[in-house]
């Protein structure tokens, strides 16, 4: 799987998740959720770059 395919997959999975108001998760929300795991730091800007395949 190349970077572009992985980014597309990450975006699809992120958008499949819904928050408590039935809105799709934003990059910021995913970043916040990932921060709940010890040692995981994933900034919303980094998520955006991954989704773009950069």
Secondary structure, DSSP 8 states (H G I E B T S, - for coil): --HHHHHHHHHHHHHH-B-TTS-B--HHHHHHHHTTSTT----HHHHHHHHTT-
